[in-house]
């Protein structure tokens, strides 16, 4: 074989090796794009979801900046947090609070969460890329709007609020304390420059009695009984703190438990306050109604055939239906409805017989609410501040926002 032919073949073999090397680099680069970039993109999605959750959790604690930062960090993606994601490498989290111009700010109305993680590569190392740094940012506000609201808080202060779940007496009235704490937490989230708040109770007080006196079932039986013990007002806060000398705050703090349960007149009187001259025609009306058991009585000025006495739970639903038709948003909270072996959940007429058609307190309170989303159930006794916080946040429009455009 001629020498020139042999050399030519060797040159071709060298070209094939070089071409193969280039092809391998291209293939590895493609793998890097498909696999490593894909892994980084997936990490970005998980990291953003984590940041969104953390910012929203923090916003639920506003306007308290310390609590907001604490909750945001606890629900972030950092190691050991409640939202720790095993699909992510170690996450670094930074949380801050700030004021956004879209709503009143006292002292802050937004939580900003920024998270970072480093995703190591597998194939991209061949290209000199050892890792991708992934970042995510989320901002949540509360309140998020300056919509004026007129709000009536309605409290069940019946005798069962001073009993344990088994029906025995609780001298400390722990359930009533939990309810008072929840109401005060709700007020803390409101802004008196745009939110008016009033307070109604059942059993009502007598026309001449104090709102702080221990109520009795007989209080229902006078047409002059007073359900709205604090009219719509705006002096419940001084700066970012509760105004302890305001009638709203002091009356909530002094509540005592006693008497039986009737829903209808309480929610009707709350609506009457919203429709009074103190209510603003341009404001959204809201009722937040709390009860720990079934209605079982009605005012004696109604006849014994009246649904207010024979169907006190269903009448509560009917009264709420009329109110909702006017545009009022109704939130309801059921608390420890299975106390005393479930008897607290059974609706009865004034005579003690089962209400007919049969209905439970759970169903009554759920149907009194504007929608399933505005009904909250606390099946066991305990802290109520979280529920009232969630309602306050929803009323204030807590949501994720793009603060870069505000």
Secondary structure as the mmCIF struct_conf table of DSSP 4:
data_model
#
loop_
_struct_conf.conf_type_id
_struct_conf.id
_struct_conf.beg_label_comp_id
_struct_conf.beg_label_asym_id
_struct_conf.beg_label_seq_id
_struct_conf.end_label_comp_id
_struct_conf.end_label_asym_id
_struct_conf.end_label_seq_id
HELX_RH_AL_P HELX_RH_AL_P1 UNK A 3 UNK A 31
HELX_RH_PI_P HELX_RH_PI_P1 UNK A 32 UNK A 36
HELX_RH_AL_P HELX_RH_AL_P2 UNK A 37 UNK A 59
TURN_TY1_P TURN_TY1_P1 UNK A 60 UNK A 63
HELX_RH_AL_P HELX_RH_AL_P3 UNK A 65 UNK A 74
TURN_TY1_P TURN_TY1_P2 UNK A 75 UNK A 75
BEND BEND1 UNK A 76 UNK A 78
TURN_TY1_P TURN_TY1_P3 UNK A 79 UNK A 80
BEND BEND2 UNK A 81 UNK A 81
TURN_TY1_P TURN_TY1_P4 UNK A 82 UNK A 83
TURN_TY1_P TURN_TY1_P5 UNK A 86 UNK A 87
BEND BEND3 UNK A 88 UNK A 88
STRN STRN1 UNK A 91 UNK A 98
TURN_TY1_P TURN_TY1_P6 UNK A 101 UNK A 102
BEND BEND4 UNK A 103 UNK A 103
BEND BEND5 UNK A 106 UNK A 107
STRN STRN2 UNK A 110 UNK A 120
BEND BEND6 UNK A 122 UNK A 123
HELX_RH_3T_P HELX_RH_3T_P1 UNK A 124 UNK A 127
TURN_TY1_P TURN_TY1_P7 UNK A 128 UNK A 128
STRN STRN3 UNK A 131 UNK A 141
BEND BEND7 UNK A 142 UNK A 143
STRN STRN4 UNK A 149 UNK A 156
HELX_RH_3T_P HELX_RH_3T_P2 UNK A 159 UNK A 162
STRN STRN5 UNK A 163 UNK A 163
TURN_TY1_P TURN_TY1_P8 UNK A 165 UNK A 166
BEND BEND8 UNK A 167 UNK A 167
STRN STRN6 UNK A 169 UNK A 169
TURN_TY1_P TURN_TY1_P9 UNK A 171 UNK A 172
HELX_RH_AL_P HELX_RH_AL_P4 UNK A 174 UNK A 189
TURN_TY1_P TURN_TY1_P10 UNK A 192 UNK A 194
STRN STRN7 UNK A 195 UNK A 205
HELX_LH_PP_P HELX_LH_PP_P1 UNK A 206 UNK A 206
TURN_TY1_P TURN_TY1_P11 UNK A 207 UNK A 208
BEND BEND9 UNK A 209 UNK A 209
TURN_TY1_P TURN_TY1_P12 UNK A 211 UNK A 212
BEND BEND10 UNK A 213 UNK A 213
HELX_LH_PP_P HELX_LH_PP_P2 UNK A 214 UNK A 215
HELX_RH_3T_P HELX_RH_3T_P3 UNK A 217 UNK A 221
TURN_TY1_P TURN_TY1_P13 UNK A 223 UNK A 224
STRN STRN8 UNK A 226 UNK A 233
BEND BEND11 UNK A 234 UNK A 234
BEND BEND12 UNK A 236 UNK A 236
STRN STRN9 UNK A 237 UNK A 238
TURN_TY1_P TURN_TY1_P14 UNK A 239 UNK A 240
STRN STRN10 UNK A 241 UNK A 242
TURN_TY1_P TURN_TY1_P15 UNK A 244 UNK A 245
BEND BEND13 UNK A 246 UNK A 246
HELX_RH_AL_P HELX_RH_AL_P5 UNK A 247 UNK A 253
TURN_TY1_P TURN_TY1_P16 UNK A 254 UNK A 254
BEND BEND14 UNK A 259 UNK A 259
HELX_RH_AL_P HELX_RH_AL_P6 UNK A 264 UNK A 274
TURN_TY1_P TURN_TY1_P17 UNK A 275 UNK A 275
BEND BEND15 UNK A 276 UNK A 276
TURN_TY1_P TURN_TY1_P18 UNK A 277 UNK A 278
BEND BEND16 UNK A 279 UNK A 279
TURN_TY1_P TURN_TY1_P19 UNK A 281 UNK A 282
BEND BEND17 UNK A 283 UNK A 283
STRN STRN11 UNK A 284 UNK A 291
BEND BEND18 UNK A 292 UNK A 293
TURN_TY1_P TURN_TY1_P20 UNK A 300 UNK A 301
BEND BEND19 UNK A 302 UNK A 302
TURN_TY1_P TURN_TY1_P21 UNK A 304 UNK A 305
BEND BEND20 UNK A 306 UNK A 306
HELX_RH_AL_P HELX_RH_AL_P7 UNK A 307 UNK A 310
HELX_RH_AL_P HELX_RH_AL_P8 UNK A 312 UNK A 325
TURN_TY1_P TURN_TY1_P22 UNK A 326 UNK A 327
STRN STRN12 UNK A 329 UNK A 335
BEND BEND21 UNK A 336 UNK A 336
TURN_TY1_P TURN_TY1_P23 UNK A 337 UNK A 339
HELX_RH_3T_P HELX_RH_3T_P4 UNK A 340 UNK A 345
STRN STRN13 UNK A 346 UNK A 346
STRN STRN14 UNK A 348 UNK A 348
TURN_TY1_P TURN_TY1_P24 UNK A 350 UNK A 351
BEND BEND22 UNK A 352 UNK A 353
STRN STRN15 UNK A 354 UNK A 354
HELX_LH_PP_P HELX_LH_PP_P3 UNK A 355 UNK A 355
BEND BEND23 UNK A 356 UNK A 357
STRN STRN16 UNK A 360 UNK A 360
HELX_RH_AL_P HELX_RH_AL_P9 UNK A 361 UNK A 368
BEND BEND24 UNK A 369 UNK A 371
HELX_RH_3T_P HELX_RH_3T_P5 UNK A 372 UNK A 374
STRN STRN17 UNK A 375 UNK A 378
BEND BEND25 UNK A 380 UNK A 382
HELX_RH_AL_P HELX_RH_AL_P10 UNK A 385 UNK A 396
TURN_TY1_P TURN_TY1_P25 UNK A 397 UNK A 397
STRN STRN18 UNK A 399 UNK A 401
HELX_RH_3T_P HELX_RH_3T_P6 UNK A 403 UNK A 405
#
